[in-house]
Amino acid sequence: MAGLSCALLSIAQPAFADGVADEADLQFSIGAEAYTKGDFRLALQHFLASNRLVPNRNVMFNIARAYEQLGRFADAYRYYVDASRGDGDGRLKGDVTAALARIAPKVAVIEVETSPPGGTVYLDRKDLGSVGSSPAQLGLKGGTYAASSCRATSRRRCVTSRSRSARCGR
């Protein structure tokens, strides 16, 4: 009998979770409520926090929707592209495809490819952080950009392209 009680006590011990999923869910819920009320800036803040905690394509889609509502089409384009990556449900892919078609005329789209693929892509300044990894399809505001790509090797190698102009709707 003593062996059984020890086994039951070890099973009954509470499991401690790190709470990250709970916090991400809370951030998402607050963001969804703010979005419904039309407070897109607050929604964006909470969607971004949720996605930092637990990256998720559905949350990325909602980030893109909030950016689109705020008129930040280049940012919306980037998150719609991110939401479309990987295997997912057909409805999300369909919604992303429709959204990209809707905002594509409002952004300058450039393709960045590296050989080999997988390089980290930066625009203008590396200290501002990367904009993705190659191959990448970037939606930008019209302007002139210098793209660079770095890949992780034993000696980190970075290549900078010449500056290129980008026009909206192209």
DSSP file (Angstrom, degrees, kcal/mol; ACC not computed):
  #  RESIDUE AA STRUCTURE BP1 BP2  ACC     N-H-->O    O-->H-N    N-H-->O    O-->H-N    TCO  KAPPA ALPHA  PHI   PSI    X-CA   Y-CA   Z-CA
    1    1 A M     >        0   0    0      0, 0.0     4,-1.9     0, 0.0     5,-0.2   0.000 360.0 360.0 360.0 -34.1    0.0    0.0    0.0
    2    2 A A  H  >  +     0   0    0      1,-0.2     4,-1.8     2,-0.2     5,-0.2   0.867 360.0  54.5 -63.8 -35.3    2.9    2.4    0.7
    3    3 A G  H  > S+     0   0    0      1,-0.2     4,-1.7     2,-0.2    -1,-0.2   0.874 106.9  51.1 -65.2 -36.6    4.1    2.0   -2.9
    4    4 A L  H  > S+     0   0    0      2,-0.2     4,-2.4     1,-0.2    -2,-0.2   0.904 108.1  50.4 -68.4 -42.6    0.7    3.0   -4.2
    5    5 A S  H  X S+     0   0    0     -4,-1.9     4,-2.4     1,-0.2    -1,-0.2   0.878 109.2  52.0 -66.3 -36.2    0.4    6.2   -2.1
    6    6 A C  H  X S+     0   0    0     -4,-1.8     4,-1.9     2,-0.2    -1,-0.2   0.905 110.2  49.1 -64.1 -40.0    3.9    7.3   -3.2
    7    7 A A  H  X S+     0   0    0     -4,-1.7     4,-1.6     2,-0.2    -2,-0.2   0.908 111.4  48.8 -66.0 -41.4    2.8    6.8   -6.8
    8    8 A L  H  X S+     0   0    0     -4,-2.4     4,-2.2     1,-0.2    -2,-0.2   0.895 109.5  52.5 -66.0 -39.3   -0.4    8.8   -6.3
    9    9 A L  H  X S+     0   0    0     -4,-2.4     4,-0.6     1,-0.2    -1,-0.2   0.890 108.5  50.2 -63.6 -38.2    1.5   11.6   -4.6
   10   10 A S  H  < S+     0   0    0     -4,-1.9     3,-0.4     1,-0.2    -1,-0.2   0.847 112.0  47.8 -71.1 -30.4    3.9   11.9   -7.5
   11   11 A I  H  < S+     0   0    0     -4,-1.6    -2,-0.2     1,-0.2    -1,-0.2   0.862 107.6  56.6 -73.0 -35.7    1.0   12.0  -10.0
   12   12 A A  H  < S+     0   0    0     -4,-2.2    -1,-0.2    -5,-0.1    -2,-0.2   0.560  77.3 117.0 -76.8  -7.8   -0.9   14.6   -8.0
   13   13 A Q  S  < S-     0   0    0     -4,-0.6     2,-0.0    -3,-0.4    -3,-0.0  -0.380  75.6-108.0 -61.1 135.1    2.0   17.1   -8.1
   14   14 A P        -     0   0    0      0, 0.0     2,-0.5     0, 0.0    -1,-0.1  -0.362  25.9-128.6 -66.3 143.2    1.0   20.3   -9.9
   15   15 A A        -     0   0    0     -3,-0.1     2,-0.6    -2,-0.0    -3,-0.0  -0.817  19.1-144.8 -91.7 127.7    2.6   20.8  -13.3
   16   16 A F        -     0   0    0     -2,-0.5     2,-0.2     2,-0.0     0, 0.0  -0.840  14.3-164.9 -97.6 121.7    4.1   24.2  -13.6
   17   17 A A        -     0   0    0     -2,-0.6     0, 0.0     1,-0.1     0, 0.0  -0.667  28.6-123.7 -98.8 158.5    3.9   25.8  -17.1
   18   18 A D        -     0   0    0     -2,-0.2    -1,-0.1     1,-0.1    -2,-0.0   0.629  37.5-132.8 -78.6 -10.9    5.9   28.8  -18.2
   19   19 A G     >  +     0   0    0      1,-0.1     4,-2.5     3,-0.0     5,-0.2   0.465  69.2 123.7  80.1   0.7    2.7   30.7  -19.0
   20   20 A V  H  > S+     0   0    0      1,-0.2     4,-2.7     2,-0.2     5,-0.2   0.915  74.9  47.7 -63.5 -43.3    3.9   31.9  -22.4
   21   21 A A  H  > S+     0   0    0      2,-0.2     4,-2.4     1,-0.2    -1,-0.2   0.901 112.3  50.3 -64.7 -39.9    1.0   30.4  -24.3
   22   22 A D  H  > S+     0   0    0      2,-0.2     4,-2.4     1,-0.2    -2,-0.2   0.920 112.2  47.0 -63.3 -43.1   -1.4   31.8  -21.8
   23   23 A E  H  X S+     0   0    0     -4,-2.5     4,-2.8     2,-0.2    -2,-0.2   0.908 111.6  50.8 -66.1 -41.0    0.1   35.3  -22.1
   24   24 A A  H  X S+     0   0    0     -4,-2.7     4,-2.4     1,-0.2    -1,-0.2   0.910 111.1  49.2 -61.8 -41.6    0.1   35.0  -25.9
   25   25 A D  H  X S+     0   0    0     -4,-2.4     4,-2.6     2,-0.2    -2,-0.2   0.901 111.3  49.2 -64.8 -41.4   -3.6   34.1  -25.8
   26   26 A L  H  X S+     0   0    0     -4,-2.4     4,-2.5     2,-0.2     5,-0.2   0.938 111.4  48.9 -62.4 -47.1   -4.4   37.0  -23.5
   27   27 A Q  H  X S+     0   0    0     -4,-2.8     4,-2.3     1,-0.2    -2,-0.2   0.912 112.4  49.2 -59.1 -42.3   -2.5   39.4  -25.8
   28   28 A F  H  X S+     0   0    0     -4,-2.4     4,-2.9     2,-0.2    -1,-0.2   0.929 110.2  50.4 -63.3 -45.0   -4.3   38.0  -28.8
   29   29 A S  H  X S+     0   0    0     -4,-2.6     4,-2.2     2,-0.2    -2,-0.2   0.904 111.1  48.1 -61.4 -42.7   -7.7   38.4  -27.1
   30   30 A I  H  X S+     0   0    0     -4,-2.5     4,-2.3     1,-0.2    -1,-0.2   0.912 113.0  49.6 -63.6 -41.7   -7.1   42.0  -26.1
   31   31 A G  H  X S+     0   0    0     -4,-2.3     4,-2.6    -5,-0.2    -2,-0.2   0.913 109.9  49.9 -62.9 -43.5   -5.9   42.7  -29.7
   32   32 A A  H  X S+     0   0    0     -4,-2.9     4,-2.3     2,-0.2    -1,-0.2   0.900 111.2  49.3 -63.9 -40.5   -9.0   41.1  -31.2
   33   33 A E  H  X S+     0   0    0     -4,-2.2     4,-1.6    -5,-0.2    -1,-0.2   0.922 112.1  47.8 -64.1 -43.9  -11.3   43.1  -28.9
   34   34 A A  H  <>S+     0   0    0     -4,-2.3     5,-2.6     1,-0.2     4,-0.4   0.896 110.6  52.2 -63.8 -40.0   -9.5   46.3  -29.8
   35   35 A Y  H ><5S+     0   0    0     -4,-2.6     3,-1.5     1,-0.2    -1,-0.2   0.926 107.3  52.2 -61.5 -44.8   -9.7   45.5  -33.5
   36   36 A T  H 3<5S+     0   0    0     -4,-2.3    -1,-0.2     1,-0.3    -2,-0.2   0.846 109.4  50.2 -60.2 -34.5  -13.5   44.9  -33.2
   37   37 A K  T 3<5S-     0   0    0     -4,-1.6    -1,-0.3    -5,-0.1    -2,-0.2   0.476 120.3-110.6 -83.1  -2.3  -13.9   48.3  -31.6
   38   38 A G  T < 5S+     0   0    0     -3,-1.5     2,-1.4    -4,-0.4    -3,-0.2   0.585  77.7 132.4  84.5   9.7  -11.9   49.9  -34.4
   39   39 A D     >< +     0   0    0     -5,-2.6     4,-2.4     1,-0.2    -1,-0.2  -0.649  24.8 167.5 -92.8  78.6   -8.8   50.7  -32.2
   40   40 A F  H  >  +     0   0    0     -2,-1.4     4,-2.6     1,-0.2    -1,-0.2   0.803  68.5  55.9 -69.1 -31.6   -6.3   49.3  -34.8
   41   41 A R  H  > S+     0   0    0      2,-0.2     4,-2.1    -3,-0.2    -1,-0.2   0.931 111.7  43.1 -66.6 -44.5   -3.2   50.8  -33.2
   42   42 A L  H  > S+     0   0    0      2,-0.2     4,-2.0     1,-0.2    -2,-0.2   0.908 113.7  52.4 -66.5 -40.9   -4.0   49.1  -29.8
   43   43 A A  H  X S+     0   0    0     -4,-2.4     4,-2.8     1,-0.2     5,-0.2   0.933 109.2  50.2 -58.3 -45.9   -4.9   45.9  -31.7
   44   44 A L  H  X S+     0   0    0     -4,-2.6     4,-2.8     1,-0.2     5,-0.3   0.916 107.1  54.1 -59.5 -44.9   -1.6   45.9  -33.5
   45   45 A Q  H  X S+     0   0    0     -4,-2.1     4,-1.7     1,-0.2    -1,-0.2   0.912 114.1  40.9 -56.9 -44.2    0.3   46.4  -30.3
   46   46 A H  H  X S+     0   0    0     -4,-2.0     4,-2.4     2,-0.2    -1,-0.2   0.859 113.2  52.5 -77.6 -35.4   -1.3   43.3  -28.7
   47   47 A F  H  X S+     0   0    0     -4,-2.8     4,-2.5     2,-0.2    -2,-0.2   0.924 110.4  49.6 -63.1 -43.0   -1.1   41.2  -31.9
   48   48 A L  H  X S+     0   0    0     -4,-2.8     4,-2.1    -5,-0.2    -2,-0.2   0.911 111.0  49.4 -62.3 -41.7    2.6   42.0  -32.2
   49   49 A A  H  X S+     0   0    0     -4,-1.7     4,-1.8    -5,-0.3    -1,-0.2   0.923 111.3  49.5 -63.0 -44.0    3.1   41.0  -28.5
   50   50 A S  H  X S+     0   0    0     -4,-2.4     4,-2.6     1,-0.2    -2,-0.2   0.919 111.8  48.5 -60.0 -44.3    1.2   37.8  -29.0
   51   51 A N  H  < S+     0   0    0     -4,-2.5    -1,-0.2     1,-0.2    -2,-0.2   0.839 107.5  54.6 -69.2 -33.2    3.3   36.9  -32.1
   52   52 A R  H  < S+     0   0    0     -4,-2.1    -1,-0.2    -5,-0.2    -2,-0.2   0.894 112.9  44.3 -64.3 -38.3    6.6   37.6  -30.3
   53   53 A L  H  < S+     0   0    0     -4,-1.8    -2,-0.2     1,-0.3    -1,-0.2   0.936 137.3   5.2 -71.8 -47.1    5.6   35.2  -27.6
   54   54 A V  S  < S-     0   0    0     -4,-2.6    -1,-0.3    -5,-0.2    -2,-0.2  -0.796  80.9-137.4-141.6  93.3    4.3   32.4  -29.8
   55   55 A P        +     0   0    0      0, 0.0     2,-0.3     0, 0.0    -4,-0.1  -0.250  33.4 168.7 -56.1 135.2    4.8   33.0  -33.6
   56   56 A N     >  -     0   0    0      1,-0.1     4,-2.4     0, 0.0     3,-0.2  -0.978  40.5-136.9-155.1 131.8    1.6   32.0  -35.4
   57   57 A R  H  > S+     0   0    0     -2,-0.3     4,-2.1     1,-0.2     5,-0.1   0.846 106.6  54.5 -63.1 -34.6    0.5   32.5  -39.0
   58   58 A N  H  > S+     0   0    0      2,-0.2     4,-1.7     1,-0.2    -1,-0.2   0.893 109.7  46.9 -66.4 -38.2   -3.1   33.4  -38.0
   59   59 A V  H  > S+     0   0    0      2,-0.2     4,-2.4     1,-0.2    -2,-0.2   0.902 109.4  54.5 -68.2 -40.5   -1.7   36.1  -35.7
   60   60 A M  H  X S+     0   0    0     -4,-2.4     4,-2.5     1,-0.2    -2,-0.2   0.893 105.9  53.4 -58.3 -39.3    0.5   37.4  -38.5
   61   61 A F  H  X S+     0   0    0     -4,-2.1     4,-2.3     1,-0.2    -1,-0.2   0.908 109.3  47.7 -61.3 -42.1   -2.6   37.6  -40.7
   62   62 A N  H  X S+     0   0    0     -4,-1.7     4,-2.2     2,-0.2    -2,-0.2   0.848 108.8  53.9 -69.4 -33.5   -4.3   39.8  -38.0
   63   63 A I  H  X S+     0   0    0     -4,-2.4     4,-2.6     2,-0.2    -2,-0.2   0.939 109.6  48.9 -61.0 -46.3   -1.1   41.9  -37.7
   64   64 A A  H  X S+     0   0    0     -4,-2.5     4,-2.7     1,-0.2    -2,-0.2   0.910 109.3  51.9 -60.0 -43.7   -1.3   42.5  -41.4
   65   65 A R  H  X S+     0   0    0     -4,-2.3     4,-2.3     2,-0.2    -1,-0.2   0.903 110.3  48.7 -60.6 -41.5   -5.0   43.4  -41.2
   66   66 A A  H  X S+     0   0    0     -4,-2.2     4,-1.6     2,-0.2    -2,-0.2   0.927 111.4  49.1 -65.9 -44.2   -4.3   46.0  -38.5
   67   67 A Y  H  <>S+     0   0    0     -4,-2.6     5,-2.6     1,-0.2     4,-0.3   0.912 110.7  51.7 -59.9 -41.0   -1.5   47.5  -40.5
   68   68 A E  H ><5S+     0   0    0     -4,-2.7     3,-1.6     1,-0.2    -2,-0.2   0.923 107.7  51.2 -62.4 -43.5   -3.8   47.6  -43.6
   69   69 A Q  H 3<5S+     0   0    0     -4,-2.3    -1,-0.2     1,-0.3    -2,-0.2   0.817 108.7  52.4 -62.6 -30.0   -6.5   49.4  -41.6
   70   70 A L  T 3<5S-     0   0    0     -4,-1.6    -1,-0.3    -5,-0.1    -2,-0.2   0.447 118.0-113.7 -84.1  -0.8   -3.8   52.0  -40.4
   71   71 A G  T < 5S+     0   0    0     -3,-1.6     2,-1.2    -4,-0.3    -3,-0.2   0.662  76.7 132.7  77.5  15.8   -2.8   52.6  -44.0
   72   72 A R     >< +     0   0    0     -5,-2.6     4,-2.3     1,-0.2    -1,-0.2  -0.643  24.5 165.8 -98.4  75.1    0.6   51.1  -43.5
   73   73 A F  H  >  +     0   0    0     -2,-1.2     4,-2.7     1,-0.2    -1,-0.2   0.814  66.7  55.8 -68.5 -34.9    0.5   49.0  -46.7
   74   74 A A  H  > S+     0   0    0      2,-0.2     4,-1.9     1,-0.2    65,-0.4   0.927 112.1  44.0 -63.9 -43.5    4.1   48.0  -46.9
   75   75 A D  H  > S+     0   0    0      2,-0.2     4,-2.0     1,-0.2    -2,-0.2   0.909 113.4  51.6 -66.2 -41.6    4.1   46.6  -43.4
   76   76 A A  H  X S+     0   0    0     -4,-2.3     4,-2.5     1,-0.2    -2,-0.2   0.920 107.9  52.6 -60.3 -43.7    0.7   44.9  -44.1
   77   77 A Y  H  X S+     0   0    0     -4,-2.7     4,-2.5     1,-0.2    -1,-0.2   0.924 107.7  51.4 -58.6 -46.0    2.2   43.3  -47.3
   78   78 A R  H  X S+     0   0    0     -4,-1.9     4,-2.3    61,-0.2    -1,-0.2   0.912 112.8  44.6 -59.9 -44.1    5.2   41.9  -45.3
   79   79 A Y  H  X S+     0   0    0     -4,-2.0     4,-2.3     2,-0.2    -1,-0.2   0.844 110.4  54.0 -73.4 -31.9    3.0   40.3  -42.7
   80   80 A Y  H  X S+     0   0    0     -4,-2.5     4,-1.2     2,-0.2    -2,-0.2   0.927 110.3  48.2 -63.4 -42.7    0.5   38.9  -45.3
   81   81 A V  H >X S+     0   0    0     -4,-2.5     3,-0.6     1,-0.2     4,-0.6   0.933 111.7  49.4 -61.9 -44.8    3.5   37.3  -47.1
   82   82 A D  H >< S+     0   0    0     -4,-2.3     3,-1.0     1,-0.2    -1,-0.2   0.890 108.4  53.7 -60.9 -38.9    4.7   35.9  -43.8
   83   83 A A  H 3< S+     0   0    0     -4,-2.3    -1,-0.2     1,-0.2    -2,-0.2   0.754 104.3  56.8 -67.1 -23.9    1.2   34.5  -43.0
   84   84 A S  H << S+     0   0    0     -4,-1.2    -1,-0.2    -3,-0.6    -2,-0.2   0.598  84.4 106.7 -84.2 -10.6    1.2   32.7  -46.3
   85   85 A R  S << S+     0   0    0     -3,-1.0   -28,-0.1    -4,-0.6    -3,-0.0  -0.385  72.1   6.0 -73.4 145.5    4.4   30.7  -45.7
   86   86 A G  S    S-     0   0    0     -2,-0.1     2,-0.2     2,-0.0     0, 0.0  -0.062 104.6 -38.8  81.4 178.3    4.3   27.0  -44.9
   87   87 A D  S    S+     0   0    0      3,-0.0     2,-0.3     0, 0.0    -2,-0.0  -0.556  73.3 144.2 -77.8 142.4    1.4   24.6  -44.9
   88   88 A G        -     0   0    0     -2,-0.2     2,-0.1    -4,-0.1    -2,-0.0  -0.942  51.5 -56.8-162.1-178.0   -1.8   25.9  -43.6
   89   89 A D     >  -     0   0    0     -2,-0.3     4,-1.8     1,-0.1     3,-0.2  -0.416  45.5-122.8 -74.0 151.6   -5.5   25.8  -44.0
   90   90 A G  H  > S+     0   0    0      1,-0.2     4,-2.4     2,-0.2     5,-0.2   0.815 108.0  59.0 -63.2 -33.1   -6.9   26.7  -47.4
   91   91 A R  H  > S+     0   0    0      2,-0.2     4,-2.6     1,-0.2    -1,-0.2   0.927 105.5  48.1 -64.7 -44.3   -9.1   29.5  -46.1
   92   92 A L  H  > S+     0   0    0      1,-0.2     4,-2.7     2,-0.2     5,-0.2   0.935 112.1  49.7 -61.1 -45.9   -6.2   31.4  -44.7
   93   93 A K  H  X S+     0   0    0     -4,-1.8     4,-2.6     1,-0.2    -1,-0.2   0.908 111.7  48.9 -59.7 -41.9   -4.2   31.0  -47.9
   94   94 A G  H  X S+     0   0    0     -4,-2.4     4,-2.2     2,-0.2    -1,-0.2   0.907 111.8  48.3 -63.7 -42.6   -7.3   32.3  -49.9
   95   95 A D  H  X S+     0   0    0     -4,-2.6     4,-2.2     2,-0.2    -2,-0.2   0.893 112.9  48.6 -64.7 -39.8   -7.7   35.3  -47.5
   96   96 A V  H  X S+     0   0    0     -4,-2.7     4,-2.9     2,-0.2     5,-0.2   0.923 109.8  51.5 -66.2 -44.6   -4.0   36.1  -47.8
   97   97 A T  H  X S+     0   0    0     -4,-2.6     4,-2.0     1,-0.2    -2,-0.2   0.916 111.8  47.0 -59.1 -44.3   -4.1   35.9  -51.6
   98   98 A A  H  X S+     0   0    0     -4,-2.2     4,-1.9     2,-0.2    -1,-0.2   0.900 112.9  49.2 -64.7 -40.9   -7.1   38.2  -51.8
   99   99 A A  H  X S+     0   0    0     -4,-2.2     4,-2.2     2,-0.2     5,-0.2   0.911 110.0  50.5 -66.0 -42.6   -5.4   40.7  -49.4
  100  100 A L  H  X S+     0   0    0     -4,-2.9     4,-1.9     1,-0.2    -1,-0.2   0.907 111.2  48.6 -62.5 -41.1   -2.1   40.7  -51.3
  101  101 A A  H  < S+     0   0    0     -4,-2.0    -1,-0.2    -5,-0.2    -2,-0.2   0.875 110.8  52.6 -64.8 -36.4   -4.0   41.4  -54.5
  102  102 A R  H  < S+     0   0    0     -4,-1.9    -2,-0.2     1,-0.2    -1,-0.2   0.884 120.2  30.1 -67.9 -40.1   -5.9   44.2  -52.9
  103  103 A I  H >< S+     0   0    0     -4,-2.2     3,-2.1     1,-0.2     4,-0.4   0.586  92.5  92.8-100.5  -9.1   -2.9   46.1  -51.5
  104  104 A A  G >< S+     0   0    0     -4,-1.9     3,-1.5     1,-0.3    65,-0.8   0.862  83.0  57.0 -53.8 -39.4   -0.3   45.2  -54.1
  105  105 A P  G 3  S+     0   0    0      0, 0.0    -1,-0.3     0, 0.0    -2,-0.1   0.691 103.9  55.9 -65.7 -13.8   -1.0   48.4  -56.2
  106  106 A K  G <  S+     0   0    0     -3,-2.1     2,-0.3    62,-0.1    -2,-0.2   0.439 107.4  51.4 -97.2  -1.1   -0.3   50.4  -53.1
  107  107 A V  S <  S-     0   0    0     -3,-1.5    62,-2.6    -4,-0.4     2,-0.6  -0.904  79.9-117.2-132.5 160.3    3.3   49.1  -52.5
  108  108 A A  E     -A  140   0A   0     32,-3.5    32,-3.0    -2,-0.3     2,-0.5  -0.891  34.1-154.1 -94.8 120.8    6.5   48.6  -54.4
  109  109 A V  E     +A  139   0A   0     -2,-0.6     2,-0.4    58,-0.4    30,-0.2  -0.855  15.9 178.0-102.8 125.3    7.1   44.8  -54.5
  110  110 A I  E     -A  138   0A   0     28,-2.4    28,-3.0    -2,-0.5     2,-0.4  -0.952  20.6-139.2-123.6 148.6   10.7   43.6  -54.9
  111  111 A E  E     -A  137   0A   0     -2,-0.4     2,-0.5    26,-0.2    26,-0.2  -0.879  13.7-164.2-103.6 134.7   12.0   40.0  -55.0
  112  112 A V  E     +A  136   0A   0     24,-3.1    24,-2.7    -2,-0.4     2,-0.4  -0.980  12.8 173.0-121.5 120.1   15.3   39.2  -53.2
  113  113 A E        -     0   0    0     -2,-0.5     2,-0.3    22,-0.2    21,-0.0  -0.969   7.1-171.9-125.7 143.4   17.0   36.0  -54.0
  114  114 A T        -     0   0    0     -2,-0.4     4,-0.1     5,-0.1    -2,-0.0  -0.902  28.6-102.8-128.3 159.9   20.4   34.7  -52.8
  115  115 A S  S    S+     0   0    0     -2,-0.3    -2,-0.0     1,-0.2     3,-0.0  -0.965 113.1  26.1-126.1 114.0   22.5   31.8  -53.7
  116  116 A P  S    S-     0   0    0      0, 0.0     3,-0.4     0, 0.0    -1,-0.2   0.602 106.5-122.5 -75.9 163.6   22.4   29.7  -51.7
  117  117 A P  S    S+     0   0    0      0, 0.0    -2,-0.1     0, 0.0    -4,-0.1  -0.180  84.2  64.4 -64.6 164.2   18.9   30.6  -50.3
  118  118 A G        +     0   0    0     16,-1.7    34,-0.2     1,-0.3     2,-0.1   0.444  61.1 147.3 102.8   0.8   18.4   31.4  -46.7
  119  119 A G        -     0   0    0     -3,-0.4    15,-2.6    32,-0.1     2,-0.4  -0.403  54.5-111.7 -68.4 146.2   20.4   34.6  -46.4
  120  120 A T  E     -BC 133 150B   0     30,-3.6    30,-2.3    13,-0.2     2,-0.4  -0.667  35.2-142.2 -77.9 129.4   19.2   37.2  -43.9
  121  121 A V  E     -BC 132 149B   0     11,-3.0    10,-2.9    -2,-0.4    11,-0.6  -0.811  20.7-179.3-104.4 132.7   18.0   40.2  -45.8
  122  122 A Y  E     - C   0 148B   0     26,-3.1    26,-2.4    -2,-0.4     2,-0.5  -0.927  16.6-145.4-124.0 150.1   18.4   43.8  -44.7
  123  123 A L  E     - C   0 147B   0      6,-0.4     2,-3.1     2,-0.4    24,-0.2  -0.982  69.9 -37.8-117.4 127.9   17.3   47.1  -46.3
  124  124 A D  S    S+     0   0    0     22,-3.5     2,-0.4    -2,-0.5    23,-0.1  -0.273 130.2  34.8  63.1 -62.5   19.5   50.2  -46.0
  125  125 A R    >   -     0   0    0     -2,-3.1     3,-1.0     4,-0.1    -2,-0.4  -0.978  56.7-159.9-131.6 125.6   20.7   49.7  -42.4
  126  126 A K  G >  S+     0   0    0     -2,-0.4     3,-2.0     1,-0.2    -1,-0.1   0.802  90.5  69.3 -68.5 -28.9   21.5   46.4  -40.6
  127  127 A D  G 3  S+     0   0    0      1,-0.3    -1,-0.2     2,-0.1     3,-0.1   0.644  91.0  61.6 -68.9 -11.1   21.2   48.0  -37.2
  128  128 A L  G <  S-     0   0    0     -3,-1.0    -1,-0.3     1,-0.3    -2,-0.2   0.489 116.1-108.8 -88.8  -3.6   17.4   48.3  -37.8
  129  129 A G    <   -     0   0    0     -3,-2.0    -6,-0.4    -4,-0.1    -1,-0.3  -0.126  40.3 -58.5  97.5 164.9   17.0   44.6  -38.1
  130  130 A S        -     0   0    0     -8,-0.1    -8,-0.2     1,-0.1     3,-0.1  -0.334  25.7-148.7 -80.4 161.8   16.3   42.2  -40.9
  131  131 A V        -     0   0    0    -10,-2.9     2,-0.3     1,-0.4    -9,-0.1   0.199  67.8 -67.0-110.9  11.1   13.2   42.2  -43.1
  132  132 A G  E     -B  121   0B   0    -11,-0.6   -11,-3.0     4,-0.1    -1,-0.4  -0.903  57.6 -72.7 140.0-165.9   13.3   38.5  -43.7
  133  133 A S  E     -B  120   0B   0     -2,-0.3   -13,-0.2   -13,-0.3   -21,-0.1  -0.942  63.3 -56.4-130.6 155.0   15.3   35.7  -45.3
  134  134 A S  S    S+     0   0    0    -15,-2.6   -16,-1.7    -2,-0.3   -21,-0.2  -0.483 113.0  46.7 -82.3 148.2   15.8   34.9  -48.9
  135  135 A P  S    S+     0   0    0      0, 0.0     2,-0.4     0, 0.0   -22,-0.2   0.514  87.9 165.7 -73.6 145.2   14.0   34.2  -51.0
  136  136 A A  E     -A  112   0A   0    -24,-2.7   -24,-3.1    -2,-0.1     2,-0.6  -0.974  34.3-156.0-133.1 144.2   11.9   37.2  -50.0
  137  137 A Q  E     -A  111   0A   0     -2,-0.4     2,-0.4   -26,-0.2   -26,-0.2  -0.975  26.2-165.9-115.9 112.8    9.1   39.1  -51.6
  138  138 A L  E     -A  110   0A   0    -28,-3.0   -28,-2.4    -2,-0.6     2,-0.6  -0.855  16.3-153.1-109.8 133.5    9.1   42.6  -50.0
  139  139 A G  E     +A  109   0A   0     -2,-0.4     2,-0.3   -65,-0.4   -61,-0.2  -0.915  30.3 172.3 -99.5 124.5    6.4   45.2  -50.1
  140  140 A L  E     -A  108   0A   0    -32,-3.0   -32,-3.5    -2,-0.6     2,-0.2  -0.841  38.0-102.3-129.3 161.8    7.9   48.7  -49.7
  141  141 A K        -     0   0    0     -2,-0.3   -34,-0.1   -34,-0.2    25,-0.1  -0.525  61.5 -84.4 -71.5 153.6    7.0   52.3  -49.9
  142  142 A G  S    S+     0   0    0     -2,-0.2     2,-0.3    23,-0.1    25,-0.2  -0.351  86.5  89.3 -58.4 142.0    8.2   53.9  -53.1
  143  143 A G  E    S-E  166   0C   0     23,-2.1    23,-3.4    -3,-0.1     2,-0.4  -0.974  77.5 -60.5 159.4-169.1   11.8   55.0  -52.8
  144  144 A T  E     -E  165   0C   0     -2,-0.3     2,-0.3    21,-0.3    21,-0.3  -0.932  49.6-178.5-113.2 132.7   15.4   54.0  -53.3
  145  145 A Y  E     -E  164   0C   0     19,-2.9    19,-2.9    -2,-0.4     2,-0.5  -0.951  24.8-148.8-133.1 147.2   16.8   51.1  -51.3
  146  146 A A        -     0   0    0     -2,-0.3   -22,-3.5    17,-0.3     2,-0.3  -0.978  24.2-158.6-111.6 118.5   20.1   49.3  -50.8
  147  147 A A  E     -C  123   0B   0     -2,-0.5    14,-3.4    15,-0.4     2,-0.3  -0.746  10.5-176.6 -96.9 143.6   19.6   45.6  -50.0
  148  148 A S  E     -CD 122 160B   0    -26,-2.4   -26,-3.1    -2,-0.3     2,-0.4  -0.973   8.1-158.9-135.1 154.5   22.1   43.4  -48.3
  149  149 A S  E     -CD 121 159B   0     10,-2.4    10,-2.6    -2,-0.3     2,-0.4  -0.998   4.8-170.9-135.0 135.2   22.1   39.8  -47.4
  150  150 A C  E     -CD 120 158B   0    -30,-2.3   -30,-3.6    -2,-0.4     2,-0.4  -0.952   4.9-161.8-122.7 144.7   24.2   37.9  -44.9
  151  151 A R  E     - D   0 157B   0      6,-1.8     6,-1.3    -2,-0.4     2,-0.7  -0.973  26.8-111.9-126.9 146.3   24.4   34.2  -44.4
  152  152 A A        +     0   0    0     -2,-0.4     2,-0.3   -34,-0.2     4,-0.1  -0.636  56.7 138.3 -78.2 115.3   25.6   32.3  -41.4
  153  153 A T  S    S-     0   0    0     -2,-0.7     3,-0.3     1,-0.0     0, 0.0  -0.774  74.3 -82.1-137.9-175.8   28.9   30.6  -42.2
  154  154 A S  S    S+     0   0    0      1,-0.3     2,-0.5    -2,-0.3    -2,-0.0   0.856 132.7  34.5 -62.6 -31.2   32.1   30.1  -40.3
  155  155 A R  S    S-     0   0    0      2,-0.0    -1,-0.3    -3,-0.0     2,-0.0  -0.950 101.5-124.0-121.2 108.6   32.9   33.6  -41.6
  156  156 A R        -     0   0    0     -2,-0.5     2,-0.5    -3,-0.3    -4,-0.2  -0.292  30.4-158.3 -55.9 123.5   29.8   35.7  -41.7
  157  157 A R  E     -D  151   0B   0     -6,-1.3    -6,-1.8     2,-0.0     2,-0.4  -0.924  10.6-173.0-113.4 126.1   29.5   36.9  -45.3
  158  158 A C  E     -D  150   0B   0     -2,-0.5     2,-0.4    -8,-0.2    -8,-0.2  -0.950   4.1-167.7-119.7 139.0   27.5   39.9  -46.3
  159  159 A V  E     -D  149   0B   0    -10,-2.6   -10,-2.4    -2,-0.4     2,-0.5  -0.992   6.1-158.1-125.6 130.2   26.8   41.1  -49.8
  160  160 A T  E     -D  148   0B   0     -2,-0.4   -12,-0.3   -12,-0.2     2,-0.1  -0.915   9.0-146.8-109.7 132.8   25.3   44.5  -50.5
  161  161 A S        -     0   0    0    -14,-3.4     3,-0.1    -2,-0.5     2,-0.1  -0.465  31.5 -91.6 -88.1 166.8   23.5   45.2  -53.8
  162  162 A R        -     0   0    0     -2,-0.1   -15,-0.4     1,-0.1    -1,-0.1  -0.405  57.4 -83.4 -71.9 157.8   23.6   48.6  -55.5
  163  163 A S        -     0   0    0    -17,-0.2     2,-0.4    -2,-0.1   -17,-0.3  -0.331  50.1-166.4 -63.3 142.1   20.7   50.9  -54.7
  164  164 A R  E     -E  145   0C   0    -19,-2.9   -19,-2.9    -3,-0.1     2,-0.3  -0.976  17.1-126.1-131.6 145.0   17.5   50.3  -56.6
  165  165 A S  E     -E  144   0C   0     -2,-0.4     2,-0.4   -21,-0.3   -21,-0.3  -0.673  21.3-159.0 -88.0 144.9   14.4   52.4  -57.0
  166  166 A A  E     -E  143   0C   0    -23,-3.4   -23,-2.1    -2,-0.3     2,-0.4  -0.991   3.1-162.7-127.1 131.1   11.1   50.9  -56.2
  167  167 A R    >   -     0   0    0     -2,-0.4     3,-1.2   -25,-0.2   -58,-0.4  -0.895  27.1-107.6-113.9 142.6    7.8   52.2  -57.5
  168  168 A C  T 3  S+     0   0    0     -2,-0.4   -60,-0.3     1,-0.2   -62,-0.1  -0.354 102.3  27.8 -65.3 144.9    4.4   51.4  -56.1
  169  169 A G  T 3         0   0    0    -62,-2.6    -1,-0.2   -65,-0.8   -61,-0.2   0.603 360.0 360.0  80.6  12.7    2.2   49.2  -58.2
  170  170 A R    <         0   0    0     -3,-1.2   -62,-0.2   -63,-0.5    -2,-0.1   0.350 360.0 360.0-131.3 360.0    5.2   47.4  -59.7
